[in-house]
Amino acid sequence: MEEVKYKKMQKWINNSKNKHELKFPYDLENFVRSLNGEIQNNENLEAGVYGSIEKISDKKFKISINPLVFSAQERTFTIAHEIGHLILHMGYDIDPKKWENIDSYKDSPYYRFGYSQEEDEADEFARNFLMPESEVQNFIQEMSNRSGQVLVSDVAEKFSVPNKQVLIRVKELGIID
């Protein structure tokens, strides 16, 4: 992700967590409602589709989630991923002109395979949102001190994200190579 976009993303994440008094572990359902959005289970999404987002009015959006293919960790990550599209690609709450000019945005659905740059950026947003650097580092240090080892599955459970996303995040943070 380009540096300017990354800085805007981090600023929005920090401001939103403060503004909405979002505390860990995050209640994303209430957070989405506080942003004027809704989350809807949708069994009619295409096979392999985890979720999608669409603008439904000037101030509202809807995240559709496929309830048939999800663990709780995948659901959490998918909601955060779709919030990433909302902020980074639709301009909601960050670029009023961009948001206003989107008549009926509907993202390319979030698939298990085959990512575009937008999908990669939405994943990066979700990892940053759900696994803040200081929280990840503190948890890993605590686990290491306690047992001498840190399991990916422990980190995934703590942050309610898929194992694969933990591995990517700790590489992004330089914790592992």
VMD Tcl script that builds the backbone (N, CA, C; Angstrom):
set m [mol new atoms 531]
animate dup $m
set s [atomselect $m all]
$s set {name element resname resid chain x y z} {
  {N N MET 1 A 0.851 -1.169 0.000}
  {CA C MET 1 A 0.000 0.000 0.000}
  {C C MET 1 A 0.901 1.237 0.000}
  {N N GLU 2 A 0.536 2.224 -0.775}
  {CA C GLU 2 A 1.345 3.439 -0.828}
  {C C GLU 2 A 1.328 4.146 0.528}
  {N N GLU 3 A 2.416 4.844 0.832}
  {CA C GLU 3 A 2.618 5.428 2.162}
  {C C GLU 3 A 1.530 6.424 2.563}
  {N N VAL 4 A 1.100 7.269 1.648}
  {CA C VAL 4 A 0.074 8.266 1.964}
  {C C VAL 4 A -1.230 7.568 2.359}
  {N N LYS 5 A -1.611 6.562 1.598}
  {CA C LYS 5 A -2.834 5.824 1.898}
  {C C LYS 5 A -2.703 5.098 3.234}
  {N N TYR 6 A -1.502 4.528 3.477}
  {CA C TYR 6 A -1.254 3.814 4.732}
  {C C TYR 6 A -1.395 4.759 5.929}
  {N N LYS 7 A -0.835 5.953 5.825}
  {CA C LYS 7 A -0.925 6.925 6.919}
  {C C LYS 7 A -2.365 7.366 7.158}
  {N N LYS 8 A -3.131 7.588 6.078}
  {CA C LYS 8 A -4.548 7.946 6.226}
  {C C LYS 8 A -5.305 6.812 6.903}
  {N N MET 9 A -4.985 5.586 6.507}
  {CA C MET 9 A -5.639 4.408 7.092}
  {C C MET 9 A -5.354 4.353 8.593}
  {N N GLN 10 A -4.088 4.482 8.972}
  {CA C GLN 10 A -3.719 4.415 10.392}
  {C C GLN 10 A -4.396 5.530 11.193}
  {N N LYS 11 A -4.437 6.728 10.617}
  {CA C LYS 11 A -5.083 7.853 11.288}
  {C C LYS 11 A -6.568 7.566 11.496}
  {N N TRP 12 A -7.233 7.031 10.467}
  {CA C TRP 12 A -8.658 6.724 10.586}
  {C C TRP 12 A -8.872 5.643 11.648}
  {N N ILE 13 A -8.057 4.604 11.634}
  {CA C ILE 13 A -8.199 3.525 12.611}
  {C C ILE 13 A -8.066 4.080 14.026}
  {N N ASN 14 A -7.022 4.849 14.278}
  {CA C ASN 14 A -6.806 5.392 15.621}
  {C C ASN 14 A -7.915 6.342 16.037}
  {N N ASN 15 A -8.297 7.244 15.146}
  {CA C ASN 15 A -9.375 8.190 15.464}
  {C C ASN 15 A -10.692 7.476 15.711}
  {N N SER 16 A -10.995 6.481 14.899}
  {CA C SER 16 A -12.267 5.768 15.037}
  {C C SER 16 A -12.330 4.974 16.328}
  {N N LYS 17 A -11.227 4.339 16.681}
  {CA C LYS 17 A -11.210 3.583 17.939}
  {C C LYS 17 A -11.445 4.510 19.121}
  {N N ASN 18 A -10.871 5.715 19.068}
  {CA C ASN 18 A -11.095 6.696 20.136}
  {C C ASN 18 A -12.508 7.256 20.098}
  {N N LYS 19 A -12.943 7.683 18.929}
  {CA C LYS 19 A -14.267 8.298 18.768}
  {C C LYS 19 A -15.389 7.352 19.184}
  {N N HIS 20 A -15.275 6.089 18.821}
  {CA C HIS 20 A -16.329 5.112 19.103}
  {C C HIS 20 A -16.031 4.293 20.357}
  {N N GLU 21 A -14.978 4.705 21.085}
  {CA C GLU 21 A -14.580 4.040 22.328}
  {C C GLU 21 A -14.499 2.527 22.144}
  {N N LEU 22 A -13.868 2.134 21.063}
  {CA C LEU 22 A -13.725 0.725 20.723}
  {C C LEU 22 A -12.620 0.114 21.570}
  {N N LYS 23 A -12.987 -0.871 22.346}
  {CA C LYS 23 A -12.041 -1.548 23.238}
  {C C LYS 23 A -11.870 -2.995 22.790}
  {N N PHE 24 A -10.674 -3.514 23.034}
  {CA C PHE 24 A -10.361 -4.889 22.674}
  {C C PHE 24 A -10.949 -5.837 23.700}
  {N N PRO 25 A -11.541 -6.966 23.316}
  {CA C PRO 25 A -11.795 -7.435 21.943}
  {C C PRO 25 A -12.933 -6.631 21.307}
  {N N TYR 26 A -12.810 -6.395 20.031}
  {CA C TYR 26 A -13.721 -5.500 19.332}
  {C C TYR 26 A -15.070 -6.139 19.045}
  {N N ASP 27 A -16.111 -5.365 19.270}
  {CA C ASP 27 A -17.463 -5.769 18.898}
  {C C ASP 27 A -17.742 -5.117 17.536}
  {N N LEU 28 A -17.413 -5.827 16.468}
  {CA C LEU 28 A -17.526 -5.242 15.131}
  {C C LEU 28 A -18.967 -5.020 14.708}
  {N N GLU 29 A -19.881 -5.832 15.207}
  {CA C GLU 29 A -21.301 -5.656 14.855}
  {C C GLU 29 A -21.769 -4.274 15.326}
  {N N ASN 30 A -21.490 -3.931 16.585}
  {CA C ASN 30 A -21.882 -2.619 17.100}
  {C C ASN 30 A -21.094 -1.498 16.444}
  {N N PHE 31 A -19.821 -1.756 16.164}
  {CA C PHE 31 A -19.009 -0.742 15.504}
  {C C PHE 31 A -19.582 -0.396 14.132}
  {N N VAL 32 A -19.949 -1.406 13.362}
  {CA C VAL 32 A -20.549 -1.164 12.044}
  {C C VAL 32 A -21.841 -0.366 12.186}
  {N N ARG 33 A -22.666 -0.717 13.171}
  {CA C ARG 33 A -23.903 0.054 13.402}
  {C C ARG 33 A -23.585 1.508 13.745}
  {N N SER 34 A -22.524 1.729 14.541}
  {CA C SER 34 A -22.161 3.101 14.917}
  {C C SER 34 A -21.693 3.911 13.706}
  {N N LEU 35 A -21.257 3.228 12.658}
  {CA C LEU 35 A -20.859 3.897 11.417}
  {C C LEU 35 A -22.026 4.075 10.447}
  {N N ASN 36 A -23.230 3.691 10.864}
  {CA C ASN 36 A -24.439 3.749 10.033}
  {C C ASN 36 A -24.503 2.612 9.028}
  {N N GLY 37 A -23.926 1.492 9.392}
  {CA C GLY 37 A -23.959 0.342 8.507}
  {C C GLY 37 A -24.731 -0.807 9.117}
  {N N GLU 38 A -24.891 -1.833 8.315}
  {CA C GLU 38 A -25.542 -3.047 8.794}
  {C C GLU 38 A -24.784 -4.250 8.260}
  {N N ILE 39 A -24.868 -5.329 9.004}
  {CA C ILE 39 A -24.264 -6.589 8.584}
  {C C ILE 39 A -25.391 -7.575 8.383}
  {N N GLN 40 A -25.374 -8.223 7.252}
  {CA C GLN 40 A -26.442 -9.149 6.904}
  {C C GLN 40 A -25.836 -10.474 6.469}
  {N N ASN 41 A -26.340 -11.563 7.043}
  {CA C ASN 41 A -25.950 -12.877 6.539}
  {C C ASN 41 A -26.653 -13.082 5.211}
  {N N ASN 42 A -25.932 -13.590 4.246}
  {CA C ASN 42 A -26.496 -13.773 2.916}
  {C C ASN 42 A -26.039 -15.118 2.354}
  {N N GLU 43 A -26.900 -16.104 2.448}
  {CA C GLU 43 A -26.580 -17.447 1.948}
  {C C GLU 43 A -26.554 -17.512 0.425}
  {N N ASN 44 A -26.969 -16.446 -0.241}
  {CA C ASN 44 A -27.034 -16.442 -1.692}
  {C C ASN 44 A -25.783 -15.886 -2.361}
  {N N LEU 45 A -24.750 -15.592 -1.571}
  {CA C LEU 45 A -23.496 -15.165 -2.190}
  {C C LEU 45 A -22.916 -16.330 -2.972}
  {N N GLU 46 A -22.156 -16.016 -4.021}
  {CA C GLU 46 A -21.548 -17.055 -4.860}
  {C C GLU 46 A -20.674 -17.986 -4.030}
  {N N ALA 47 A -20.509 -19.196 -4.520}
  {CA C ALA 47 A -19.632 -20.168 -3.856}
  {C C ALA 47 A -18.232 -19.581 -3.725}
  {N N GLY 48 A -17.630 -19.725 -2.560}
  {CA C GLY 48 A -16.293 -19.224 -2.321}
  {C C GLY 48 A -16.221 -17.771 -1.922}
  {N N VAL 49 A -17.341 -17.062 -1.947}
  {CA C VAL 49 A -17.368 -15.648 -1.573}
  {C C VAL 49 A -17.568 -15.545 -0.069}
  {N N TYR 50 A -16.678 -14.812 0.585}
  {CA C TYR 50 A -16.776 -14.613 2.025}
  {C C TYR 50 A -17.725 -13.466 2.366}
  {N N GLY 51 A -17.605 -12.347 1.640}
  {CA C GLY 51 A -18.426 -11.182 1.944}
  {C C GLY 51 A -18.337 -10.150 0.853}
  {N N SER 52 A -19.201 -9.142 0.971}
  {CA C SER 52 A -19.170 -8.011 0.045}
  {C C SER 52 A -19.729 -6.792 0.768}
  {N N ILE 53 A -19.511 -5.632 0.168}
  {CA C ILE 53 A -20.011 -4.387 0.748}
  {C C ILE 53 A -20.657 -3.566 -0.353}
  {N N GLU 54 A -21.689 -2.841 0.018}
  {CA C GLU 54 A -22.315 -1.945 -0.947}
  {C C GLU 54 A -22.871 -0.716 -0.253}
  {N N LYS 55 A -22.854 0.389 -0.970}
  {CA C LYS 55 A -23.457 1.632 -0.506}
  {C C LYS 55 A -24.947 1.502 -0.753}
  {N N ILE 56 A -25.758 1.797 0.257}
  {CA C ILE 56 A -27.204 1.682 0.064}
  {C C ILE 56 A -27.925 3.023 0.148}
  {N N SER 57 A -27.243 4.063 0.629}
  {CA C SER 57 A -27.793 5.420 0.599}
  {C C SER 57 A -26.663 6.394 0.886}
  {N N ASP 58 A -26.983 7.685 0.956}
  {CA C ASP 58 A -25.952 8.698 1.183}
  {C C ASP 58 A -25.166 8.478 2.460}
  {N N LYS 59 A -25.786 7.896 3.452}
  {CA C LYS 59 A -25.117 7.749 4.739}
  {C C LYS 59 A -25.067 6.308 5.231}
  {N N LYS 60 A -25.490 5.358 4.408}
  {CA C LYS 60 A -25.573 3.973 4.868}
  {C C LYS 60 A -24.879 3.007 3.920}
  {N N PHE 61 A -24.470 1.885 4.501}
  {CA C PHE 61 A -23.836 0.820 3.743}
  {C C PHE 61 A -24.259 -0.518 4.340}
  {N N LYS 62 A -24.031 -1.557 3.562}
  {CA C LYS 62 A -24.379 -2.904 4.018}
  {C C LYS 62 A -23.232 -3.847 3.715}
  {N N ILE 63 A -22.875 -4.634 4.727}
  {CA C ILE 63 A -21.889 -5.697 4.563}
  {C C ILE 63 A -22.663 -7.007 4.535}
  {N N SER 64 A -22.474 -7.766 3.480}
  {CA C SER 64 A -23.095 -9.089 3.366}
  {C C SER 64 A -22.034 -10.139 3.670}
  {N N ILE 65 A -22.400 -11.090 4.501}
  {CA C ILE 65 A -21.488 -12.145 4.931}
  {C C ILE 65 A -22.099 -13.494 4.591}
  {N N ASN 66 A -21.283 -14.396 4.066}
  {CA C ASN 66 A -21.743 -15.753 3.795}
  {C C ASN 66 A -21.623 -16.558 5.085}
  {N N PRO 67 A -22.741 -16.930 5.709}
  {CA C PRO 67 A -22.686 -17.637 6.996}
  {C C PRO 67 A -22.318 -19.112 6.857}
  {N N LEU 68 A -22.261 -19.615 5.652}
  {CA C LEU 68 A -22.059 -21.056 5.452}
  {C C LEU 68 A -20.594 -21.478 5.466}
  {N N VAL 69 A -19.676 -20.565 5.268}
  {CA C VAL 69 A -18.271 -20.954 5.099}
  {C C VAL 69 A -17.355 -20.381 6.174}
  {N N PHE 70 A -17.895 -19.912 7.261}
  {CA C PHE 70 A -17.079 -19.156 8.197}
  {C C PHE 70 A -16.878 -19.767 9.554}
  {N N SER 71 A -15.646 -19.661 10.013}
  {CA C SER 71 A -15.362 -19.789 11.433}
  {C C SER 71 A -15.571 -18.387 12.011}
  {N N ALA 72 A -15.602 -18.269 13.315}
  {CA C ALA 72 A -15.735 -16.950 13.946}
  {C C ALA 72 A -14.561 -16.055 13.539}
  {N N GLN 73 A -13.375 -16.650 13.415}
  {CA C GLN 73 A -12.195 -15.873 13.041}
  {C C GLN 73 A -12.305 -15.345 11.607}
  {N N GLU 74 A -12.793 -16.169 10.700}
  {CA C GLU 74 A -12.958 -15.727 9.311}
  {C C GLU 74 A -14.019 -14.641 9.222}
  {N N ARG 75 A -15.095 -14.788 9.998}
  {CA C ARG 75 A -16.171 -13.783 10.001}
  {C C ARG 75 A -15.631 -12.429 10.472}
  {N N THR 76 A -14.896 -12.434 11.583}
  {CA C THR 76 A -14.327 -11.198 12.116}
  {C C THR 76 A -13.413 -10.539 11.091}
  {N N PHE 77 A -12.526 -11.343 10.498}
  {CA C PHE 77 A -11.590 -10.787 9.526}
  {C C PHE 77 A -12.333 -10.253 8.303}
  {N N THR 78 A -13.349 -10.959 7.861}
  {CA C THR 78 A -14.101 -10.519 6.681}
  {C C THR 78 A -14.818 -9.203 6.945}
  {N N ILE 79 A -15.406 -9.038 8.113}
  {CA C ILE 79 A -16.073 -7.769 8.443}
  {C C ILE 79 A -15.051 -6.634 8.415}
  {N N ALA 80 A -13.894 -6.839 9.040}
  {CA C ALA 80 A -12.859 -5.800 9.044}
  {C C ALA 80 A -12.345 -5.535 7.621}
  {N N HIS 81 A -12.219 -6.587 6.826}
  {CA C HIS 81 A -11.806 -6.452 5.420}
  {C C HIS 81 A -12.801 -5.563 4.666}
  {N N GLU 82 A -14.077 -5.801 4.860}
  {CA C GLU 82 A -15.101 -4.999 4.164}
  {C C GLU 82 A -15.099 -3.558 4.666}
  {N N ILE 83 A -14.827 -3.346 5.955}
  {CA C ILE 83 A -14.669 -1.972 6.463}
  {C C ILE 83 A -13.480 -1.321 5.752}
  {N N GLY 84 A -12.448 -2.093 5.472}
  {CA C GLY 84 A -11.306 -1.584 4.714}
  {C C GLY 84 A -11.716 -1.062 3.346}
  {N N HIS 85 A -12.554 -1.816 2.637}
  {CA C HIS 85 A -13.072 -1.321 1.347}
  {C C HIS 85 A -13.853 -0.028 1.557}
  {N N LEU 86 A -14.667 0.001 2.590}
  {CA C LEU 86 A -15.508 1.167 2.882}
  {C C LEU 86 A -14.657 2.430 3.024}
  {N N ILE 87 A -13.587 2.315 3.770}
  {CA C ILE 87 A -12.745 3.475 4.050}
  {C C ILE 87 A -11.783 3.763 2.893}
  {N N LEU 88 A -11.035 2.760 2.478}
  {CA C LEU 88 A -9.973 2.978 1.491}
  {C C LEU 88 A -10.472 3.176 0.068}
  {N N HIS 89 A -11.532 2.463 -0.302}
  {CA C HIS 89 A -11.939 2.446 -1.717}
  {C C HIS 89 A -13.257 3.160 -1.993}
  {N N MET 90 A -14.036 3.377 -0.936}
  {CA C MET 90 A -15.295 4.087 -1.111}
  {C C MET 90 A -15.235 5.502 -0.531}
  {N N GLY 91 A -14.242 5.765 0.307}
  {CA C GLY 91 A -14.052 7.102 0.867}
  {C C GLY 91 A -14.936 7.433 2.057}
  {N N TYR 92 A -15.661 6.456 2.566}
  {CA C TYR 92 A -16.563 6.707 3.687}
  {C C TYR 92 A -15.784 7.256 4.876}
  {N N ASP 93 A -16.245 8.366 5.412}
  {CA C ASP 93 A -15.697 8.958 6.637}
  {C C ASP 93 A -14.252 9.429 6.485}
  {N N ILE 94 A -13.713 9.435 5.265}
  {CA C ILE 94 A -12.327 9.855 5.064}
  {C C ILE 94 A -12.197 10.772 3.841}
  {N N ASP 95 A -13.076 10.604 2.862}
  {CA C ASP 95 A -13.052 11.404 1.638}
  {C C ASP 95 A -14.498 11.659 1.208}
  {N N PRO 96 A -15.131 12.694 1.800}
  {CA C PRO 96 A -16.563 12.944 1.544}
  {C C PRO 96 A -16.918 13.075 0.064}
  {N N LYS 97 A -16.041 13.679 -0.720}
  {CA C LYS 97 A -16.318 13.849 -2.158}
  {C C LYS 97 A -16.369 12.488 -2.859}
  {N N LYS 98 A -15.419 11.629 -2.546}
  {CA C LYS 98 A -15.385 10.291 -3.146}
  {C C LYS 98 A -16.641 9.516 -2.750}
  {N N TRP 99 A -17.003 9.561 -1.463}
  {CA C TRP 99 A -18.191 8.855 -0.983}
  {C C TRP 99 A -19.444 9.382 -1.681}
  {N N GLU 100 A -19.544 10.684 -1.789}
  {CA C GLU 100 A -20.705 11.305 -2.425}
  {C C GLU 100 A -20.836 10.890 -3.889}
  {N N ASN 101 A -19.708 10.748 -4.591}
  {CA C ASN 101 A -19.731 10.426 -6.009}
  {C C ASN 101 A -19.934 8.952 -6.312}
  {N N ILE 102 A -19.921 8.136 -5.303}
  {CA C ILE 102 A -20.184 6.713 -5.512}
  {C C ILE 102 A -21.691 6.512 -5.430}
  {N N ASP 103 A -22.297 6.202 -6.566}
  {CA C ASP 103 A -23.748 6.035 -6.586}
  {C C ASP 103 A -24.185 4.708 -6.001}
  {N N SER 104 A -23.604 3.654 -6.481}
  {CA C SER 104 A -24.047 2.339 -6.011}
  {C C SER 104 A -22.867 1.379 -5.982}
  {N N TYR 105 A -21.826 1.778 -5.273}
  {CA C TYR 105 A -20.615 0.963 -5.202}
  {C C TYR 105 A -20.941 -0.425 -4.682}
  {N N LYS 106 A -20.385 -1.390 -5.332}
  {CA C LYS 106 A -20.441 -2.759 -4.868}
  {C C LYS 106 A -19.064 -3.333 -5.120}
  {N N ASP 107 A -18.398 -3.762 -4.073}
  {CA C ASP 107 A -17.017 -4.215 -4.255}
  {C C ASP 107 A -16.961 -5.522 -5.007}
  {N N SER 108 A -15.754 -5.808 -5.485}
  {CA C SER 108 A -15.535 -7.143 -6.023}
  {C C SER 108 A -15.574 -8.058 -4.811}
  {N N PRO 109 A -16.371 -9.090 -4.822}
  {CA C PRO 109 A -16.527 -9.902 -3.618}
  {C C PRO 109 A -15.204 -10.446 -3.111}
  {N N TYR 110 A -15.150 -10.644 -1.808}
  {CA C TYR 110 A -13.956 -11.150 -1.135}
  {C C TYR 110 A -13.915 -12.661 -1.301}
  {N N TYR 111 A -13.009 -13.119 -2.131}
  {CA C TYR 111 A -12.862 -14.535 -2.416}
  {C C TYR 111 A -11.668 -15.103 -1.652}
  {N N ARG 112 A -11.680 -16.396 -1.482}
  {CA C ARG 112 A -10.573 -17.084 -0.822}
  {C C ARG 112 A -9.298 -16.975 -1.661}
  {N N PHE 113 A -9.407 -16.955 -2.986}
  {CA C PHE 113 A -8.241 -16.915 -3.866}
  {C C PHE 113 A -8.392 -15.776 -4.868}
  {N N GLY 114 A -7.272 -15.356 -5.432}
  {CA C GLY 114 A -7.301 -14.394 -6.531}
  {C C GLY 114 A -7.531 -12.968 -6.103}
  {N N TYR 115 A -6.536 -12.347 -5.503}
  {CA C TYR 115 A -6.687 -10.986 -5.006}
  {C C TYR 115 A -6.225 -9.948 -6.015}
  {N N SER 116 A -6.865 -8.818 -5.955}
  {CA C SER 116 A -6.435 -7.644 -6.702}
  {C C SER 116 A -5.744 -6.713 -5.705}
  {N N GLN 117 A -5.250 -5.587 -6.184}
  {CA C GLN 117 A -4.635 -4.608 -5.285}
  {C C GLN 117 A -5.646 -4.144 -4.238}
  {N N GLU 118 A -6.891 -3.899 -4.649}
  {CA C GLU 118 A -7.920 -3.486 -3.688}
  {C C GLU 118 A -8.111 -4.538 -2.599}
  {N N GLU 119 A -8.132 -5.799 -2.993}
  {CA C GLU 119 A -8.323 -6.870 -2.011}
  {C C GLU 119 A -7.134 -6.942 -1.056}
  {N N ASP 120 A -5.923 -6.799 -1.598}
  {CA C ASP 120 A -4.730 -6.795 -0.741}
  {C C ASP 120 A -4.773 -5.637 0.249}
  {N N GLU 121 A -5.179 -4.458 -0.225}
  {CA C GLU 121 A -5.262 -3.294 0.660}
  {C C GLU 121 A -6.327 -3.488 1.735}
  {N N ALA 122 A -7.454 -4.070 1.381}
  {CA C ALA 122 A -8.506 -4.321 2.377}
  {C C ALA 122 A -8.032 -5.341 3.416}
  {N N ASP 123 A -7.262 -6.335 2.982}
  {CA C ASP 123 A -6.671 -7.285 3.929}
  {C C ASP 123 A -5.692 -6.574 4.861}
  {N N GLU 124 A -4.863 -5.708 4.300}
  {CA C GLU 124 A -3.894 -4.976 5.117}
  {C C GLU 124 A -4.610 -4.098 6.143}
  {N N PHE 125 A -5.682 -3.450 5.713}
  {CA C PHE 125 A -6.496 -2.653 6.634}
  {C C PHE 125 A -6.994 -3.536 7.772}
  {N N ALA 126 A -7.556 -4.681 7.431}
  {CA C ALA 126 A -8.119 -5.579 8.448}
  {C C ALA 126 A -7.051 -6.034 9.438}
  {N N ARG 127 A -5.876 -6.376 8.938}
  {CA C ARG 127 A -4.796 -6.801 9.841}
  {C C ARG 127 A -4.392 -5.669 10.780}
  {N N ASN 128 A -4.266 -4.458 10.262}
  {CA C ASN 128 A -3.895 -3.311 11.093}
  {C C ASN 128 A -4.983 -2.977 12.099}
  {N N PHE 129 A -6.213 -3.076 11.683}
  {CA C PHE 129 A -7.348 -2.766 12.550}
  {C C PHE 129 A -7.479 -3.787 13.673}
  {N N LEU 130 A -7.431 -5.060 13.326}
  {CA C LEU 130 A -7.674 -6.125 14.304}
  {C C LEU 130 A -6.451 -6.492 15.135}
  {N N MET 131 A -5.266 -6.257 14.588}
  {CA C MET 131 A -4.025 -6.654 15.277}
  {C C MET 131 A -3.071 -5.465 15.367}
  {N N PRO 132 A -3.394 -4.493 16.229}
  {CA C PRO 132 A -2.511 -3.331 16.358}
  {C C PRO 132 A -1.106 -3.766 16.779}
  {N N GLU 133 A -0.123 -3.081 16.241}
  {CA C GLU 133 A 1.271 -3.454 16.470}
  {C C GLU 133 A 1.594 -3.640 17.953}
  {N N SER 134 A 1.250 -2.662 18.776}
  {CA C SER 134 A 1.614 -2.753 20.197}
  {C C SER 134 A 0.916 -3.923 20.882}
  {N N GLU 135 A -0.346 -4.173 20.529}
  {CA C GLU 135 A -1.091 -5.289 21.126}
  {C C GLU 135 A -0.467 -6.634 20.744}
  {N N VAL 136 A -0.089 -6.763 19.481}
  {CA C VAL 136 A 0.529 -8.013 19.009}
  {C C VAL 136 A 1.862 -8.226 19.719}
  {N N GLN 137 A 2.692 -7.196 19.732}
  {CA C GLN 137 A 4.002 -7.331 20.367}
  {C C GLN 137 A 3.882 -7.647 21.858}
  {N N ASN 138 A 2.969 -6.966 22.545}
  {CA C ASN 138 A 2.776 -7.228 23.980}
  {C C ASN 138 A 2.306 -8.653 24.228}
  {N N PHE 139 A 1.366 -9.126 23.424}
  {CA C PHE 139 A 0.838 -10.478 23.614}
  {C C PHE 139 A 1.925 -11.524 23.351}
  {N N ILE 140 A 2.675 -11.336 22.287}
  {CA C ILE 140 A 3.740 -12.286 21.966}
  {C C ILE 140 A 4.796 -12.301 23.069}
  {N N GLN 141 A 5.153 -11.135 23.581}
  {CA C GLN 141 A 6.132 -11.059 24.670}
  {C C GLN 141 A 5.592 -11.757 25.921}
  {N N GLU 142 A 4.332 -11.509 26.238}
  {CA C GLU 142 A 3.698 -12.136 27.408}
  {C C GLU 142 A 3.686 -13.659 27.278}
  {N N MET 143 A 3.293 -14.162 26.104}
  {CA C MET 143 A 3.247 -15.617 25.879}
  {C C MET 143 A 4.646 -16.215 25.928}
  {N N SER 144 A 5.605 -15.517 25.362}
  {CA C SER 144 A 6.983 -15.993 25.351}
  {C C SER 144 A 7.541 -16.069 26.774}
  {N N ASN 145 A 7.264 -15.050 27.574}
  {CA C ASN 145 A 7.720 -15.031 28.967}
  {C C ASN 145 A 7.064 -16.133 29.789}
  {N N ARG 146 A 5.784 -16.381 29.507}
  {CA C ARG 146 A 5.026 -17.351 30.293}
  {C C ARG 146 A 5.435 -18.789 29.983}
  {N N SER 147 A 5.527 -19.124 28.702}
  {CA C SER 147 A 5.744 -20.527 28.346}
  {C C SER 147 A 6.997 -20.777 27.505}
  {N N GLY 148 A 7.661 -19.714 27.104}
  {CA C GLY 148 A 8.847 -19.885 26.281}
  {C C GLY 148 A 8.551 -20.116 24.814}
  {N N GLN 149 A 7.271 -20.187 24.480}
  {CA C GLN 149 A 6.912 -20.372 23.069}
  {C C GLN 149 A 5.631 -19.613 22.755}
  {N N VAL 150 A 5.476 -19.308 21.480}
  {CA C VAL 150 A 4.281 -18.615 21.009}
  {C C VAL 150 A 3.748 -19.394 19.822}
  {N N LEU 151 A 2.515 -19.818 19.918}
  {CA C LEU 151 A 1.885 -20.546 18.824}
  {C C LEU 151 A 1.038 -19.585 17.993}
  {N N VAL 152 A 1.105 -19.768 16.695}
  {CA C VAL 152 A 0.282 -18.948 15.791}
  {C C VAL 152 A -1.183 -19.063 16.189}
  {N N SER 153 A -1.621 -20.257 16.543}
  {CA C SER 153 A -3.025 -20.463 16.898}
  {C C SER 153 A -3.421 -19.673 18.147}
  {N N ASP 154 A -2.489 -19.470 19.084}
  {CA C ASP 154 A -2.776 -18.661 20.275}
  {C C ASP 154 A -2.994 -17.196 19.900}
  {N N VAL 155 A -2.145 -16.699 19.017}
  {CA C VAL 155 A -2.275 -15.311 18.562}
  {C C VAL 155 A -3.580 -15.154 17.772}
  {N N ALA 156 A -3.873 -16.128 16.907}
  {CA C ALA 156 A -5.102 -16.090 16.106}
  {C C ALA 156 A -6.336 -16.074 17.008}
  {N N GLU 157 A -6.311 -16.889 18.042}
  {CA C GLU 157 A -7.446 -16.940 18.965}
  {C C GLU 157 A -7.589 -15.616 19.719}
  {N N LYS 158 A -6.483 -15.076 20.192}
  {CA C LYS 158 A -6.498 -13.814 20.944}
  {C C LYS 158 A -7.119 -12.687 20.118}
  {N N PHE 159 A -6.735 -12.597 18.845}
  {CA C PHE 159 A -7.193 -11.489 18.009}
  {C C PHE 159 A -8.369 -11.860 17.114}
  {N N SER 160 A -8.837 -13.086 17.233}
  {CA C SER 160 A -9.982 -13.598 16.466}
  {C C SER 160 A -9.792 -13.401 14.960}
  {N N VAL 161 A -8.644 -13.881 14.479}
  {CA C VAL 161 A -8.322 -13.816 13.052}
  {C C VAL 161 A -7.797 -15.170 12.599}
  {N N PRO 162 A -7.853 -15.460 11.302}
  {CA C PRO 162 A -7.300 -16.715 10.789}
  {C C PRO 162 A -5.782 -16.796 10.981}
  {N N ASN 163 A -5.274 -18.006 11.157}
  {CA C ASN 163 A -3.833 -18.234 11.332}
  {C C ASN 163 A -3.020 -17.571 10.225}
  {N N LYS 164 A -3.471 -17.711 8.990}
  {CA C LYS 164 A -2.738 -17.153 7.847}
  {C C LYS 164 A -2.511 -15.653 8.021}
  {N N GLN 165 A -3.515 -14.952 8.531}
  {CA C GLN 165 A -3.399 -13.498 8.697}
  {C C GLN 165 A -2.436 -13.144 9.825}
  {N N VAL 166 A -2.359 -13.988 10.846}
  {CA C VAL 166 A -1.372 -13.776 11.917}
  {C C VAL 166 A 0.030 -13.864 11.333}
  {N N LEU 167 A 0.286 -14.887 10.529}
  {CA C LEU 167 A 1.615 -15.050 9.936}
  {C C LEU 167 A 2.001 -13.840 9.087}
  {N N ILE 168 A 1.059 -13.349 8.304}
  {CA C ILE 168 A 1.335 -12.173 7.470}
  {C C ILE 168 A 1.617 -10.961 8.353}
  {N N ARG 169 A 0.811 -10.779 9.408}
  {CA C ARG 169 A 0.968 -9.603 10.269}
  {C C ARG 169 A 2.308 -9.617 11.000}
  {N N VAL 170 A 2.703 -10.747 11.548}
  {CA C VAL 170 A 3.976 -10.769 12.283}
  {C C VAL 170 A 5.162 -10.569 11.330}
  {N N LYS 171 A 5.010 -10.983 10.079}
  {CA C LYS 171 A 6.048 -10.677 9.077}
  {C C LYS 171 A 6.060 -9.183 8.779}
  {N N GLU 172 A 4.871 -8.568 8.628}
  {CA C GLU 172 A 4.795 -7.128 8.390}
  {C C GLU 172 A 5.463 -6.336 9.523}
  {N N LEU 173 A 5.315 -6.839 10.728}
  {CA C LEU 173 A 5.874 -6.155 11.901}
  {C C LEU 173 A 7.348 -6.481 12.139}
  {N N GLY 174 A 7.893 -7.380 11.337}
  {CA C GLY 174 A 9.287 -7.739 11.482}
  {C C GLY 174 A 9.562 -8.654 12.666}
  {N N ILE 175 A 8.540 -9.290 13.196}
  {CA C ILE 175 A 8.691 -10.197 14.329}
  {C C ILE 175 A 9.306 -11.512 13.876}
  {N N ILE 176 A 8.945 -11.937 12.653}
  {CA C ILE 176 A 9.572 -13.108 12.039}
  {C C ILE 176 A 9.948 -12.741 10.606}
  {N N ASP 177 A 10.836 -13.538 10.032}
  {CA C ASP 177 A 11.240 -13.306 8.641}
  {C C ASP 177 A 10.323 -14.006 7.672}
}
mol reanalyze $m
mol bondsrecalc $m
mol representation Tube
mol addrep $m
